[in-house]
Amino acid sequence: MEKQYVSESLRIANDIIQLVKIDLKDEMNRQILASYIFGVLNAKAIQESISPIDVQVTMIRVGIEALGYSPEAATQMTQFVIDATDKNFHPTVYAIIHRGVEAFYLYSNEKYEQLKEDFDNITASIK
């Protein structure tokens, strides 16, 4: 696995958590953010030719280290968002993942306020 991908992914996840300023104790917010970050990590992985298994392992680490999930919960959450890449499995999470893919490019281009607005729009439409 590319160590640089993992460390950069953790940094990006933490940056996004700081940008969106949500309460990670609110489980719905945390799940929305996990789906969004999964999209970001997938876009980064595609750009860097990182394997899907490496994205999975990295997302589990993000779940534990950045989002505060237990190892078991992080593993389950990661499998759920992987399953949700099939639109028919969970259309809402599928859409959030794809917004996260777009958010990677906002982040990469330092359009942080747009990224925050995008995430805020997602949470507002779901809650």
C-alpha positions, 0 to 999 in steps of 0.5 A: 500500500502507498503510505503517502496515499494513507497519510494524505487521506488521513490529512484530507479527512481531518481537514474536511472534518474541520471545514464542515464543523459537524458534531461527530457524536451525531451518528447521522452526521457522522455517517453522511460525512463517512460517505462523503469522505469515501467519495473523496478517497476514491477520487484520490485513488483513481487519480493515483492508481490506488487499488480498491483494497487499499482504499478500503483499508484506508477508509477503515483507518479514517473511520477509526482515527478521524471519525472515532468509530471502533475498529468493528464499526469502522469495518462495517461502515466501510463495507456499507459504503462500498456496497452503496457504490451500487446505486440500487443498494442505497441511492442516497448514500450513492449520491453522497459518495458521488458528491464526495468524488466531486468534493475531492476536486474542490479540495484539490483546488482549495475551494474550501468554502464551496466544499463546506457549502456542498456538504451543508447542502447535503446535510440540510436535504437529508435532515 
